[in-house]
């Protein structure tokens, strides 16, 4: 995954630090018309978005995987 990030880093908006990363990622979800609670947003070290390629990434301190049941995912998408 790191090599994919590096290939999109040029020309991307990149911010570091949990508070600003959380803010920018939530703003981007809103811009894209996605639910603000779509991603697990804890302990974010880096957020990047390359508007030209549409590639977005989040780097977290520790791996945190979200496992949603089908009905939970449906509720999130209906928001």
C-alpha positions, 0 to 999 in steps of 0.5 A, a space after each residue: 500500500 505504501 507504494 500506491 500512496 507514493 505514486 499519488 503523493 505528487 500533486 496531492 493535498 497531504 496533512 498530518 496530525 490527528 485533528 486536522 486529518 480527521 477534519 479534512 477526511 470528514 469534509 471530503 466525505 461530505 464533498 463526495 456525498 458519502 456518509 460522514 461516519 463511513 471510515 474509522 477515524 481514530 489516531 490518524 497520522 496522515 490524510 492525503 487526497 489527490 483530486 486529479 487521480 481521485 486517490 485518497 488515503 489515511 494512515 493510522 497509528 494502529 490498524 483498526 478494521 471496521 467490520 459492518 453487517 449488511 444491515 449496518 452498511 445499508 443504514 449508513 448509506 441511507 444517511 
